[in-house]
Amino acid sequence: MHDVESGVSKHYASYDVLSRIRAGLTEMGHDPDRISPEVLKPVDEFHIGGAEATSALLEKLSIQPDMQVLDIGSGIGGPARMIATRYGCHVTGVDLTPHFVETARALSTMCGMADRVHFEVGSAVALPLGDASFDLALLLHVGMNVPDKAALFREAHRLLRDGGTFAIYEVMRTGDGELSFPVPWAETPDLSALETPETYRTSAEAAGFALETEENRREVALDFFARLQAQAASGAPPPLGLHNLMGPTVKEKVTNMIAAVRAGTIAPIQMIFSATHH
């Protein structure tokens, strides 16, 4: 288990993300130490559909300003900052990769948001937080790096208050067919823990969750990819973009992922669960 976690952490930590983002901001004419969270949107939402996908999920949840929100696998903090900015609630993010956590804290400070979002290092299957301390938990493109889905759902359930919501937006296996590597979440097959929607549902139910809604977001993904490819065809990549997070094999990663979504092998699936306590 720990081998996978250290491999995943290395996979995401190998590119010096913060200095790349600061350089990109400077190139765009911004003072990196005084930016609005919006400026970071092209780079700080590391999942299919980016900020639009996060928005689409958040609109399905009734988020109130006094809520405690948890982002499991919070990356460099984009969704956490979006929720704190938009809804005025306090957000805690936990990520396995220390470099991402440091970057999330630094970017939040650069946005003047250090007091509204809090980030710490931790594993999705052993979160360093107290029982029943959150009203809402999110999981955005994290599960495909977590082999033990049952433990993932048990931890989310432990941390949520009675009637709390667990909203997930994950790449899942939706068909047969081989996946070519590298992909954005794994250079090699041993770091990929793709599962079917059925596995997510079963693990959730076993942990004490009830499924409220489920939606396959494949069409949205294909539209997003078409725009990414049009942008790529128009010349040099923009100063800030998801390519900042994917290192030298970015082209292969994106190409392989798009091919698998087109083939129906994988798709981003959105599920919203409510926590029931026994």
Secondary structure, 3 states (H helix, E strand, C coil): CHHHHHHHHHHHHCCCHHHHHHHHHHHCCCCCCCCCHHHHHHHHCCCCCHHHHHHHHHCCCCCCCCCEEEEECCCCCHHHHHHHHHHCCEEEEEECCHHHHHHHHHHHHHCCCCCCEEEEECECCECCCCCCCEEEEEEECCHHHCCCHHHHHHHHHHHEEEEEEEEEEEEEECCCCCCCCCECCECCHHHCCCCCHHHHHHHHHHHCEEEEEEEECHHHHHHHHHHHHHHHHCCCCCCCCHHHHCHHHHHHHHHHHHHHHHHCCEEEEEEEEEECCC
